[in-house]
Amino acid sequence: MRTSFMRSWYVLGPGHWWPIFLKPVLFIAKLAGKKEAVENFDTVTLQQMIRALVYAVNNPPVINAVYDVRKIRTF
């Protein structure tokens, strides 16, 4: 079975902006050397998530694909 997993912590969109207030805390954590862990808890926009979902549908993986925040932002 071919599967694609989207691993985003929170998708920012209309009416869903409260995590933006955590950005300064995430920035400080990155400076403290927790860059990789912080990137997993960063947010993506609704448009970024839609582009990633369209990509996943049009390009099904051979076995299994996991798209983390960093990868979702590249679409």
Sequence and secondary structure as in RCSB ss.txt:
>XXXX:A:sequence
MRTSFMRSWYVLGPGHWWPIFLKPVLFIAKLAGKKEAVENFDTVTLQQMIRALVYAVNNPPVINAVYDVRKIRTF
>XXXX:A:secstr
  EEEEE SEEEBTTB GGGGGHHHHHHHHHTT HHHHHHT EEEHHHHHHHHHHHHHS  SSEEEEEHHHHTT 
